[in-house]
Amino acid sequence: MPVYSSLSHALAEALVDALWFIEGSEDEQMDPDDAVKVLEGVAHLVSKLSSDQRSELTHLLGTMAEAESDPARREFLEGFPEGFGLLDDAVRPVLHEWSRTRLRRR
């Protein structure tokens, strides 16, 4: 039996894993400016999703957050929809500040 219920779920897990790694990387591992570029690139990509696709991803992220045992990762999952513009038709301008703030907390 597959680990994930759908390809969308598997890809959402992979995306979150990559972004979680970037957020947790030390400056020596990844330049903070490069990290922000990646985060903004993802925000741009999700801004191009249809309303149904954004809704599906938001639902998957909620499911993932409910199942997450690590409080910090759960907080990341819970903040993802707003931080990456999934709740609006366009990426919110606060993403840049959100990503910089999260990266500074490392």
Backbone as XML, in Angstrom:
<?xml version="1.0"?>
<chain id="A" units="angstrom">
  <residue number="1" name="MET">
    <atom name="N" x="0.842" y="-1.184" z="0.000"/>
    <atom name="CA" x="0.000" y="0.000" z="0.000"/>
    <atom name="C" x="0.887" y="1.247" z="0.000"/>
  </residue>
  <residue number="2" name="PRO">
    <atom name="N" x="0.538" y="2.252" z="-0.809"/>
    <atom name="CA" x="1.336" y="3.482" z="-0.858"/>
    <atom name="C" x="1.318" y="4.229" z="0.478"/>
  </residue>
  <residue number="3" name="VAL">
    <atom name="N" x="2.377" y="4.954" z="0.721"/>
    <atom name="CA" x="2.482" y="5.748" z="1.944"/>
    <atom name="C" x="1.519" y="6.937" z="1.902"/>
  </residue>
  <residue number="4" name="TYR">
    <atom name="N" x="1.324" y="7.512" z="0.707"/>
    <atom name="CA" x="0.479" y="8.691" z="0.551"/>
    <atom name="C" x="-0.783" y="8.337" z="-0.215"/>
  </residue>
  <residue number="5" name="SER">
    <atom name="N" x="-1.848" y="9.036" z="0.085"/>
    <atom name="CA" x="-3.141" y="8.756" z="-0.538"/>
    <atom name="C" x="-3.223" y="9.228" z="-1.986"/>
  </residue>
  <residue number="6" name="SER">
    <atom name="N" x="-2.334" y="10.160" z="-2.368"/>
    <atom name="CA" x="-2.365" y="10.686" z="-3.734"/>
    <atom name="C" x="-1.002" y="11.245" z="-4.098"/>
  </residue>
  <residue number="7" name="LEU">
    <atom name="N" x="-0.821" y="11.462" z="-5.387"/>
    <atom name="CA" x="0.401" y="12.100" z="-5.856"/>
    <atom name="C" x="0.493" y="13.521" z="-5.293"/>
  </residue>
  <residue number="8" name="SER">
    <atom name="N" x="-0.630" y="14.220" z="-5.228"/>
    <atom name="CA" x="-0.641" y="15.584" z="-4.681"/>
    <atom name="C" x="-0.128" y="15.607" z="-3.247"/>
  </residue>
  <residue number="9" name="HIS">
    <atom name="N" x="-0.551" y="14.634" z="-2.458"/>
    <atom name="CA" x="-0.107" y="14.567" z="-1.065"/>
    <atom name="C" x="1.396" y="14.311" z="-0.997"/>
  </residue>
  <residue number="10" name="ALA">
    <atom name="N" x="1.884" y="13.392" z="-1.812"/>
    <atom name="CA" x="3.321" y="13.083" z="-1.825"/>
    <atom name="C" x="4.132" y="14.317" z="-2.227"/>
  </residue>
  <residue number="11" name="LEU">
    <atom name="N" x="3.660" y="15.035" z="-3.250"/>
    <atom name="CA" x="4.383" y="16.223" z="-3.700"/>
    <atom name="C" x="4.307" y="17.352" z="-2.678"/>
  </residue>
  <residue number="12" name="ALA">
    <atom name="N" x="3.187" y="17.495" z="-1.991"/>
    <atom name="CA" x="3.072" y="18.502" z="-0.933"/>
    <atom name="C" x="4.052" y="18.194" z="0.193"/>
  </residue>
  <residue number="13" name="GLU">
    <atom name="N" x="4.161" y="16.917" z="0.555"/>
    <atom name="CA" x="5.127" y="16.507" z="1.583"/>
    <atom name="C" x="6.550" y="16.838" z="1.147"/>
  </residue>
  <residue number="14" name="ALA">
    <atom name="N" x="6.877" y="16.559" z="-0.118"/>
    <atom name="CA" x="8.221" y="16.838" z="-0.627"/>
    <atom name="C" x="8.502" y="18.341" z="-0.623"/>
  </residue>
  <residue number="15" name="LEU">
    <atom name="N" x="7.523" y="19.142" z="-1.034"/>
    <atom name="CA" x="7.683" y="20.591" z="-1.041"/>
    <atom name="C" x="7.917" y="21.111" z="0.376"/>
  </residue>
  <residue number="16" name="VAL">
    <atom name="N" x="7.099" y="20.671" z="1.303"/>
    <atom name="CA" x="7.238" y="21.116" z="2.692"/>
    <atom name="C" x="8.588" y="20.679" z="3.253"/>
  </residue>
  <residue number="17" name="ASP">
    <atom name="N" x="9.008" y="19.449" z="2.972"/>
    <atom name="CA" x="10.311" y="18.983" z="3.452"/>
    <atom name="C" x="11.434" y="19.882" z="2.957"/>
  </residue>
  <residue number="18" name="ALA">
    <atom name="N" x="11.402" y="20.244" z="1.668"/>
    <atom name="CA" x="12.447" y="21.097" z="1.104"/>
    <atom name="C" x="12.421" y="22.487" z="1.741"/>
  </residue>
  <residue number="19" name="LEU">
    <atom name="N" x="11.231" y="23.056" z="1.882"/>
    <atom name="CA" x="11.127" y="24.389" z="2.472"/>
    <atom name="C" x="11.481" y="24.379" z="3.957"/>
  </residue>
  <residue number="20" name="TRP">
    <atom name="N" x="11.125" y="23.319" z="4.658"/>
    <atom name="CA" x="11.467" y="23.173" z="6.069"/>
    <atom name="C" x="12.987" y="23.087" z="6.226"/>
  </residue>
  <residue number="21" name="PHE">
    <atom name="N" x="13.646" y="22.367" z="5.315"/>
    <atom name="CA" x="15.108" y="22.280" z="5.337"/>
    <atom name="C" x="15.714" y="23.664" z="5.122"/>
  </residue>
  <residue number="22" name="ILE">
    <atom name="N" x="15.207" y="24.405" z="4.136"/>
    <atom name="CA" x="15.733" y="25.741" z="3.849"/>
    <atom name="C" x="15.575" y="26.637" z="5.062"/>
  </residue>
  <residue number="23" name="GLU">
    <atom name="N" x="14.411" y="26.591" z="5.683"/>
    <atom name="CA" x="14.178" y="27.433" z="6.847"/>
    <atom name="C" x="15.133" y="27.093" z="7.988"/>
  </residue>
  <residue number="24" name="GLY">
    <atom name="N" x="15.423" y="25.809" z="8.167"/>
    <atom name="CA" x="16.276" y="25.385" z="9.270"/>
    <atom name="C" x="17.760" y="25.443" z="8.985"/>
  </residue>
  <residue number="25" name="SER">
    <atom name="N" x="18.131" y="25.789" z="7.761"/>
    <atom name="CA" x="19.539" y="25.834" z="7.384"/>
    <atom name="C" x="20.251" y="27.005" z="8.043"/>
  </residue>
  <residue number="26" name="GLU">
    <atom name="N" x="21.455" y="26.758" z="8.481"/>
    <atom name="CA" x="22.301" y="27.818" z="9.019"/>
    <atom name="C" x="22.854" y="28.629" z="7.854"/>
  </residue>
  <residue number="27" name="ASP">
    <atom name="N" x="23.314" y="29.837" z="8.148"/>
    <atom name="CA" x="23.855" y="30.700" z="7.107"/>
    <atom name="C" x="25.012" y="30.044" z="6.356"/>
  </residue>
  <residue number="28" name="GLU">
    <atom name="N" x="25.766" y="29.189" z="7.046"/>
    <atom name="CA" x="26.892" y="28.502" z="6.414"/>
    <atom name="C" x="26.413" y="27.439" z="5.422"/>
  </residue>
  <residue number="29" name="GLN">
    <atom name="N" x="25.206" y="26.943" z="5.616"/>
    <atom name="CA" x="24.650" y="25.923" z="4.737"/>
    <atom name="C" x="23.971" y="26.525" z="3.516"/>
  </residue>
  <residue number="30" name="MET">
    <atom name="N" x="23.323" y="27.667" z="3.722"/>
    <atom name="CA" x="22.608" y="28.313" z="2.620"/>
    <atom name="C" x="22.559" y="29.810" z="2.877"/>
  </residue>
  <residue number="31" name="ASP">
    <atom name="N" x="22.941" y="30.568" z="1.886"/>
    <atom name="CA" x="22.907" y="32.021" z="1.997"/>
    <atom name="C" x="21.460" y="32.470" z="2.240"/>
  </residue>
  <residue number="32" name="PRO">
    <atom name="N" x="21.228" y="33.321" z="3.250"/>
    <atom name="CA" x="19.856" y="33.762" z="3.545"/>
    <atom name="C" x="19.159" y="34.420" z="2.356"/>
  </residue>
  <residue number="33" name="ASP">
    <atom name="N" x="19.895" y="35.178" z="1.557"/>
    <atom name="CA" x="19.283" y="35.804" z="0.383"/>
    <atom name="C" x="18.835" y="34.755" z="-0.625"/>
  </residue>
  <residue number="34" name="ASP">
    <atom name="N" x="19.641" y="33.698" z="-0.796"/>
    <atom name="CA" x="19.249" y="32.609" z="-1.692"/>
    <atom name="C" x="18.024" y="31.881" z="-1.146"/>
  </residue>
  <residue number="35" name="ALA">
    <atom name="N" x="17.990" y="31.713" z="0.175"/>
    <atom name="CA" x="16.840" y="31.050" z="0.790"/>
    <atom name="C" x="15.560" y="31.843" z="0.518"/>
  </residue>
  <residue number="36" name="VAL">
    <atom name="N" x="15.639" y="33.153" z="0.661"/>
    <atom name="CA" x="14.472" y="34.004" z="0.406"/>
    <atom name="C" x="14.046" y="33.891" z="-1.055"/>
  </residue>
  <residue number="37" name="LYS">
    <atom name="N" x="15.014" y="33.835" z="-1.968"/>
    <atom name="CA" x="14.692" y="33.684" z="-3.391"/>
    <atom name="C" x="13.911" y="32.394" z="-3.640"/>
  </residue>
  <residue number="38" name="VAL">
    <atom name="N" x="14.322" y="31.317" z="-2.980"/>
    <atom name="CA" x="13.612" y="30.040" z="-3.150"/>
    <atom name="C" x="12.196" y="30.159" z="-2.598"/>
  </residue>
  <residue number="39" name="LEU">
    <atom name="N" x="12.058" y="30.722" z="-1.407"/>
    <atom name="CA" x="10.739" y="30.875" z="-0.796"/>
    <atom name="C" x="9.832" y="31.756" z="-1.665"/>
  </residue>
  <residue number="40" name="GLU">
    <atom name="N" x="10.394" y="32.828" z="-2.200"/>
    <atom name="CA" x="9.597" y="33.696" z="-3.069"/>
    <atom name="C" x="9.241" y="32.990" z="-4.376"/>
  </residue>
  <residue number="41" name="GLY">
    <atom name="N" x="10.137" y="32.134" z="-4.860"/>
    <atom name="CA" x="9.840" y="31.362" z="-6.072"/>
    <atom name="C" x="8.671" y="30.426" z="-5.862"/>
  </residue>
  <residue number="42" name="VAL">
    <atom name="N" x="8.637" y="29.806" z="-4.696"/>
    <atom name="CA" x="7.513" y="28.917" z="-4.378"/>
    <atom name="C" x="6.234" y="29.733" z="-4.271"/>
  </residue>
  <residue number="43" name="ALA">
    <atom name="N" x="6.313" y="30.889" z="-3.638"/>
    <atom name="CA" x="5.123" y="31.744" z="-3.516"/>
    <atom name="C" x="4.613" y="32.151" z="-4.894"/>
  </residue>
  <residue number="44" name="HIS">
    <atom name="N" x="5.527" y="32.448" z="-5.793"/>
    <atom name="CA" x="5.114" y="32.803" z="-7.158"/>
    <atom name="C" x="4.418" y="31.612" z="-7.822"/>
  </residue>
  <residue number="45" name="LEU">
    <atom name="N" x="4.994" y="30.439" z="-7.660"/>
    <atom name="CA" x="4.402" y="29.236" z="-8.253"/>
    <atom name="C" x="2.993" y="28.995" z="-7.723"/>
  </residue>
  <residue number="46" name="VAL">
    <atom name="N" x="2.813" y="29.070" z="-6.409"/>
    <atom name="CA" x="1.477" y="28.800" z="-5.868"/>
    <atom name="C" x="0.497" y="29.900" z="-6.231"/>
  </residue>
  <residue number="47" name="SER">
    <atom name="N" x="1.002" y="31.104" z="-6.534"/>
    <atom name="CA" x="0.090" y="32.168" z="-6.962"/>
    <atom name="C" x="-0.514" y="31.854" z="-8.329"/>
  </residue>
  <residue number="48" name="LYS">
    <atom name="N" x="0.102" y="30.972" z="-9.080"/>
    <atom name="CA" x="-0.377" y="30.590" z="-10.409"/>
    <atom name="C" x="-1.355" y="29.407" z="-10.361"/>
  </residue>
  <residue number="49" name="LEU">
    <atom name="N" x="-1.531" y="28.809" z="-9.195"/>
    <atom name="CA" x="-2.468" y="27.693" z="-9.059"/>
    <atom name="C" x="-3.904" y="28.201" z="-9.172"/>
  </residue>
  <residue number="50" name="SER">
    <atom name="N" x="-4.765" y="27.342" z="-9.663"/>
    <atom name="CA" x="-6.182" y="27.694" z="-9.700"/>
    <atom name="C" x="-6.736" y="27.717" z="-8.279"/>
  </residue>
  <residue number="51" name="SER">
    <atom name="N" x="-7.905" y="28.274" z="-8.135"/>
    <atom name="CA" x="-8.558" y="28.315" z="-6.830"/>
    <atom name="C" x="-8.744" y="26.900" z="-6.266"/>
  </residue>
  <residue number="52" name="ASP">
    <atom name="N" x="-9.165" y="25.967" z="-7.104"/>
    <atom name="CA" x="-9.338" y="24.574" z="-6.660"/>
    <atom name="C" x="-8.014" y="23.955" z="-6.228"/>
  </residue>
  <residue number="53" name="GLN">
    <atom name="N" x="-6.942" y="24.257" z="-6.963"/>
    <atom name="CA" x="-5.634" y="23.707" z="-6.610"/>
    <atom name="C" x="-5.134" y="24.297" z="-5.294"/>
  </residue>
  <residue number="54" name="ARG">
    <atom name="N" x="-5.331" y="25.604" z="-5.099"/>
    <atom name="CA" x="-4.927" y="26.228" z="-3.830"/>
    <atom name="C" x="-5.725" y="25.638" z="-2.681"/>
  </residue>
  <residue number="55" name="SER">
    <atom name="N" x="-7.000" y="25.408" z="-2.912"/>
    <atom name="CA" x="-7.851" y="24.812" z="-1.885"/>
    <atom name="C" x="-7.378" y="23.403" z="-1.541"/>
  </residue>
  <residue number="56" name="GLU">
    <atom name="N" x="-7.042" y="22.617" z="-2.561"/>
    <atom name="CA" x="-6.548" y="21.262" z="-2.327"/>
    <atom name="C" x="-5.248" y="21.278" z="-1.530"/>
  </residue>
  <residue number="57" name="LEU">
    <atom name="N" x="-4.321" y="22.165" z="-1.901"/>
    <atom name="CA" x="-3.042" y="22.242" z="-1.188"/>
    <atom name="C" x="-3.251" y="22.706" z="0.246"/>
  </residue>
  <residue number="58" name="THR">
    <atom name="N" x="-4.131" y="23.677" z="0.438"/>
    <atom name="CA" x="-4.426" y="24.158" z="1.793"/>
    <atom name="C" x="-4.999" y="23.029" z="2.649"/>
  </residue>
  <residue number="59" name="HIS">
    <atom name="N" x="-5.891" y="22.242" z="2.077"/>
    <atom name="CA" x="-6.466" y="21.096" z="2.796"/>
    <atom name="C" x="-5.369" y="20.080" z="3.150"/>
  </residue>
  <residue number="60" name="LEU">
    <atom name="N" x="-4.500" y="19.774" z="2.197"/>
    <atom name="CA" x="-3.407" y="18.834" z="2.456"/>
    <atom name="C" x="-2.504" y="19.349" z="3.568"/>
  </residue>
  <residue number="61" name="LEU">
    <atom name="N" x="-2.180" y="20.643" z="3.539"/>
    <atom name="CA" x="-1.328" y="21.217" z="4.579"/>
    <atom name="C" x="-1.996" y="21.130" z="5.947"/>
  </residue>
  <residue number="62" name="GLY">
    <atom name="N" x="-3.311" y="21.337" z="5.987"/>
    <atom name="CA" x="-4.034" y="21.193" z="7.256"/>
    <atom name="C" x="-3.986" y="19.768" z="7.777"/>
  </residue>
  <residue number="63" name="THR">
    <atom name="N" x="-4.158" y="18.809" z="6.873"/>
    <atom name="CA" x="-4.068" y="17.393" z="7.245"/>
    <atom name="C" x="-2.672" y="17.058" z="7.763"/>
  </residue>
  <residue number="64" name="MET">
    <atom name="N" x="-1.666" y="17.577" z="7.077"/>
    <atom name="CA" x="-0.290" y="17.343" z="7.491"/>
    <atom name="C" x="-0.015" y="17.970" z="8.855"/>
  </residue>
  <residue number="65" name="ALA">
    <atom name="N" x="-0.530" y="19.183" z="9.088"/>
    <atom name="CA" x="-0.327" y="19.863" z="10.371"/>
    <atom name="C" x="-0.973" y="19.084" z="11.512"/>
  </residue>
  <residue number="66" name="GLU">
    <atom name="N" x="-2.177" y="18.566" z="11.276"/>
    <atom name="CA" x="-2.864" y="17.790" z="12.308"/>
    <atom name="C" x="-2.084" y="16.543" z="12.703"/>
  </residue>
  <residue number="67" name="ALA">
    <atom name="N" x="-1.397" y="15.938" z="11.731"/>
    <atom name="CA" x="-0.659" y="14.706" z="11.983"/>
    <atom name="C" x="0.765" y="14.958" z="12.486"/>
  </residue>
  <residue number="68" name="GLU">
    <atom name="N" x="1.223" y="16.212" z="12.458"/>
    <atom name="CA" x="2.611" y="16.528" z="12.805"/>
    <atom name="C" x="2.827" y="16.533" z="14.312"/>
  </residue>
  <residue number="69" name="SER">
    <atom name="N" x="3.849" y="15.824" z="14.772"/>
    <atom name="CA" x="4.145" y="15.770" z="16.201"/>
    <atom name="C" x="5.160" y="16.826" z="16.636"/>
  </residue>
  <residue number="70" name="ASP">
    <atom name="N" x="5.951" y="17.357" z="15.718"/>
    <atom name="CA" x="6.942" y="18.395" z="16.033"/>
    <atom name="C" x="6.235" y="19.750" z="16.057"/>
  </residue>
  <residue number="71" name="PRO">
    <atom name="N" x="6.188" y="20.411" z="17.220"/>
    <atom name="CA" x="5.454" y="21.683" z="17.319"/>
    <atom name="C" x="5.962" y="22.764" z="16.358"/>
  </residue>
  <residue number="72" name="ALA">
    <atom name="N" x="7.260" y="22.859" z="16.152"/>
    <atom name="CA" x="7.809" y="23.885" z="15.266"/>
    <atom name="C" x="7.413" y="23.614" z="13.815"/>
  </residue>
  <residue number="73" name="ARG">
    <atom name="N" x="7.476" y="22.359" z="13.412"/>
    <atom name="CA" x="7.084" y="22.018" z="12.048"/>
    <atom name="C" x="5.569" y="22.194" z="11.870"/>
  </residue>
  <residue number="74" name="ARG">
    <atom name="N" x="4.787" y="21.864" z="12.902"/>
    <atom name="CA" x="3.337" y="22.072" z="12.844"/>
    <atom name="C" x="3.033" y="23.554" z="12.650"/>
  </residue>
  <residue number="75" name="GLU">
    <atom name="N" x="3.744" y="24.417" z="13.371"/>
    <atom name="CA" x="3.556" y="25.863" z="13.223"/>
    <atom name="C" x="3.898" y="26.303" z="11.797"/>
  </residue>
  <residue number="76" name="PHE">
    <atom name="N" x="4.966" y="25.747" z="11.239"/>
    <atom name="CA" x="5.339" y="26.055" z="9.859"/>
    <atom name="C" x="4.221" y="25.653" z="8.901"/>
  </residue>
  <residue number="77" name="LEU">
    <atom name="N" x="3.686" y="24.451" z="9.095"/>
    <atom name="CA" x="2.599" y="23.953" z="8.238"/>
    <atom name="C" x="1.348" y="24.823" z="8.370"/>
  </residue>
  <residue number="78" name="GLU">
    <atom name="N" x="1.025" y="25.207" z="9.594"/>
    <atom name="CA" x="-0.162" y="26.025" z="9.829"/>
    <atom name="C" x="-0.013" y="27.420" z="9.220"/>
  </residue>
  <residue number="79" name="GLY">
    <atom name="N" x="1.204" y="27.954" z="9.191"/>
    <atom name="CA" x="1.438" y="29.285" z="8.636"/>
    <atom name="C" x="1.644" y="29.301" z="7.134"/>
  </residue>
  <residue number="80" name="PHE">
    <atom name="N" x="1.863" y="28.134" z="6.548"/>
    <atom name="CA" x="2.164" y="28.040" z="5.117"/>
    <atom name="C" x="1.091" y="28.670" z="4.231"/>
  </residue>
  <residue number="81" name="PRO">
    <atom name="N" x="-0.201" y="28.333" z="4.413"/>
    <atom name="CA" x="-1.222" y="28.888" z="3.501"/>
    <atom name="C" x="-1.235" y="30.414" z="3.451"/>
  </residue>
  <residue number="82" name="GLU">
    <atom name="N" x="-1.152" y="31.050" z="4.592"/>
    <atom name="CA" x="-1.153" y="32.514" z="4.597"/>
    <atom name="C" x="0.188" y="33.054" z="4.115"/>
  </residue>
  <residue number="83" name="GLY">
    <atom name="N" x="1.274" y="32.485" z="4.598"/>
    <atom name="CA" x="2.599" y="32.987" z="4.248"/>
    <atom name="C" x="2.937" y="32.867" z="2.778"/>
  </residue>
  <residue number="84" name="PHE">
    <atom name="N" x="2.387" y="31.856" z="2.124"/>
    <atom name="CA" x="2.692" y="31.644" z="0.716"/>
    <atom name="C" x="1.541" y="32.034" z="-0.211"/>
  </residue>
  <residue number="85" name="GLY">
    <atom name="N" x="0.559" y="32.748" z="0.304"/>
    <atom name="CA" x="-0.485" y="33.307" z="-0.546"/>
    <atom name="C" x="-1.562" y="32.348" z="-1.002"/>
  </residue>
  <residue number="86" name="LEU">
    <atom name="N" x="-1.720" y="31.230" z="-0.318"/>
    <atom name="CA" x="-2.751" y="30.277" z="-0.730"/>
    <atom name="C" x="-4.155" y="30.743" z="-0.383"/>
  </residue>
  <residue number="87" name="LEU">
    <atom name="N" x="-4.279" y="31.702" z="0.512"/>
    <atom name="CA" x="-5.596" y="32.138" z="0.954"/>
    <atom name="C" x="-6.145" y="33.276" z="0.114"/>
  </residue>
  <residue number="88" name="ASP">
    <atom name="N" x="-5.327" y="33.834" z="-0.772"/>
    <atom name="CA" x="-5.736" y="34.938" z="-1.643"/>
    <atom name="C" x="-5.516" y="34.554" z="-3.096"/>
  </residue>
  <residue number="89" name="ASP">
    <atom name="N" x="-6.036" y="35.383" z="-3.999"/>
    <atom name="CA" x="-5.802" y="35.173" z="-5.426"/>
    <atom name="C" x="-4.381" y="35.557" z="-5.832"/>
  </residue>
  <residue number="90" name="ALA">
    <atom name="N" x="-3.735" y="36.372" z="-5.027"/>
    <atom name="CA" x="-2.364" y="36.789" z="-5.337"/>
    <atom name="C" x="-1.495" y="36.576" z="-4.105"/>
  </residue>
  <residue number="91" name="VAL">
    <atom name="N" x="-0.221" y="36.468" z="-4.333"/>
    <atom name="CA" x="0.727" y="36.305" z="-3.225"/>
    <atom name="C" x="0.717" y="37.581" z="-2.410"/>
  </residue>
  <residue number="92" name="ARG">
    <atom name="N" x="0.594" y="37.418" z="-1.128"/>
    <atom name="CA" x="0.561" y="38.576" z="-0.255"/>
    <atom name="C" x="1.931" y="39.239" z="-0.204"/>
  </residue>
  <residue number="93" name="PRO">
    <atom name="N" x="1.957" y="40.561" z="-0.160"/>
    <atom name="CA" x="3.241" y="41.253" z="-0.114"/>
    <atom name="C" x="4.010" y="40.996" z="1.174"/>
  </residue>
  <residue number="94" name="VAL">
    <atom name="N" x="3.358" y="40.447" z="2.193"/>
    <atom name="CA" x="4.047" y="40.189" z="3.457"/>
    <atom name="C" x="4.949" y="38.961" z="3.382"/>
  </residue>
  <residue number="95" name="LEU">
    <atom name="N" x="4.876" y="38.194" z="2.296"/>
    <atom name="CA" x="5.697" y="36.988" z="2.213"/>
    <atom name="C" x="7.160" y="37.302" z="2.415"/>
  </residue>
  <residue number="96" name="HIS">
    <atom name="N" x="7.658" y="38.344" z="1.762"/>
    <atom name="CA" x="9.076" y="38.662" z="1.858"/>
    <atom name="C" x="9.458" y="38.890" z="3.314"/>
  </residue>
  <residue number="97" name="GLU">
    <atom name="N" x="8.656" y="39.685" z="4.030"/>
    <atom name="CA" x="8.964" y="39.944" z="5.438"/>
    <atom name="C" x="8.764" y="38.685" z="6.271"/>
  </residue>
  <residue number="98" name="TRP">
    <atom name="N" x="7.724" y="37.894" z="5.977"/>
    <atom name="CA" x="7.476" y="36.644" z="6.698"/>
    <atom name="C" x="8.668" y="35.704" z="6.559"/>
  </residue>
  <residue number="99" name="SER">
    <atom name="N" x="9.166" y="35.555" z="5.343"/>
    <atom name="CA" x="10.273" y="34.630" z="5.124"/>
    <atom name="C" x="11.540" y="35.145" z="5.782"/>
  </residue>
  <residue number="100" name="ARG">
    <atom name="N" x="11.805" y="36.426" z="5.703"/>
    <atom name="CA" x="13.001" y="36.984" z="6.353"/>
    <atom name="C" x="12.912" y="36.807" z="7.870"/>
  </residue>
  <residue number="101" name="THR">
    <atom name="N" x="11.739" y="37.079" z="8.445"/>
    <atom name="CA" x="11.560" y="36.918" z="9.887"/>
    <atom name="C" x="11.788" y="35.475" z="10.307"/>
  </residue>
  <residue number="102" name="ARG">
    <atom name="N" x="11.220" y="34.539" z="9.577"/>
    <atom name="CA" x="11.379" y="33.116" z="9.914"/>
    <atom name="C" x="12.838" y="32.702" z="9.775"/>
  </residue>
  <residue number="103" name="LEU">
    <atom name="N" x="13.526" y="33.199" z="8.772"/>
    <atom name="CA" x="14.927" y="32.852" z="8.585"/>
    <atom name="C" x="15.799" y="33.451" z="9.675"/>
  </residue>
  <residue number="104" name="ARG">
    <atom name="N" x="15.439" y="34.634" z="10.174"/>
    <atom name="CA" x="16.217" y="35.262" z="11.253"/>
    <atom name="C" x="16.091" y="34.489" z="12.559"/>
  </residue>
  <residue number="105" name="ARG">
    <atom name="N" x="14.984" y="33.759" z="12.744"/>
    <atom name="CA" x="14.766" y="33.036" z="14.004"/>
    <atom name="C" x="15.623" y="31.789" z="14.113"/>
  </residue>
  <residue number="106" name="ARG">
    <atom name="N" x="16.312" y="31.390" z="13.067"/>
    <atom name="CA" x="17.086" y="30.145" z="13.095"/>
    <atom name="C" x="18.218" y="30.217" z="14.066"/>
  </residue>
</chain>
